[in-house]
């Protein structure tokens, strides 16, 4: 048990160290003046479009929870869902181990709205499934229409990818969609019983999952200069590789991993410009939401703390608990 407790933090720290070491060798010619010049070169339209992409990404992330609650047939106010999702992902993206940290935040929030532990487990599983489906769907499309994109990583990828790989990924998506029409039996994982999503739920997953990834990649794309820019589809493909690698590494915020993969994937661009775009991404997608999430948590915990004495007072005065709204 003790080994499992420290395994992933050690793996994450080791990955950060190795990635930072490799990144140092890639970027050792970049000076602070180069970065300053890169920030100054981003036009106002680039900042605004990166900000709009951030809003799109976090709106889609709220859609993950909304889809899961529709599947569970549980009604929760849209504002609560939005704040819960925002807080969950703002923390998990920065802390790492997103499934675990996200489950903790969601459990604390949705228990206050009457969901059981089993229902929250299904919600977390479905949110993770929506993300995975989005990655598989977009990766399949990119490999079909831009099969040469992963040649940029041929030296580090353990296997070759091609149009056939893209077709195989899209076939997985097609089988998942077909399963929703066939009404397959529930999947049982210990105490959890996950009912296969209905076609309307799957349709929403196929829209929301890709939208979140497109929004996140858009933050970087609009912060990149035009010189040497390979286009949005290529940037999106590199983002899928880098973000997936960051998640697998368990490095908090994908620190070092994200930068390394992007610098390798954009060899025709000035590394300083790539680093600047990634710093914009970290500012908009990680740092600002993380600060906002801390305020949301403080407000939520304060509201929970002040609500409990009131309920207790009601029991003392009337001899019976106050009904929950």
Secondary structure by P-SEA (a helix, b strand, c coil): cccccaaaaaaaaaaaaaaaaaaaaacccccaaaaaaaaaaccaaaaaaaaaaaaaaaaaaaaaaaaaaaaacccccaaaaaaaaaaaaaaaaaacaaaaaaaaaaaaaaaaacccaaaaaaaaaaaaaaaaaaaaaaaaaaaaccccccccccccccccccaaaaaaaaaaaaaaaaaaaaccccccccccccccccaaaaaaaacaaaaaaaaaaaaaaaaccccccccaaaaaaaaaaaaaaaaaaccccccaaaaaaaaaacccccaaaaaaaaaaaaaaccaaaaaaaaaaaaaaaaaaaaaaaaaaaaaaacccccccc
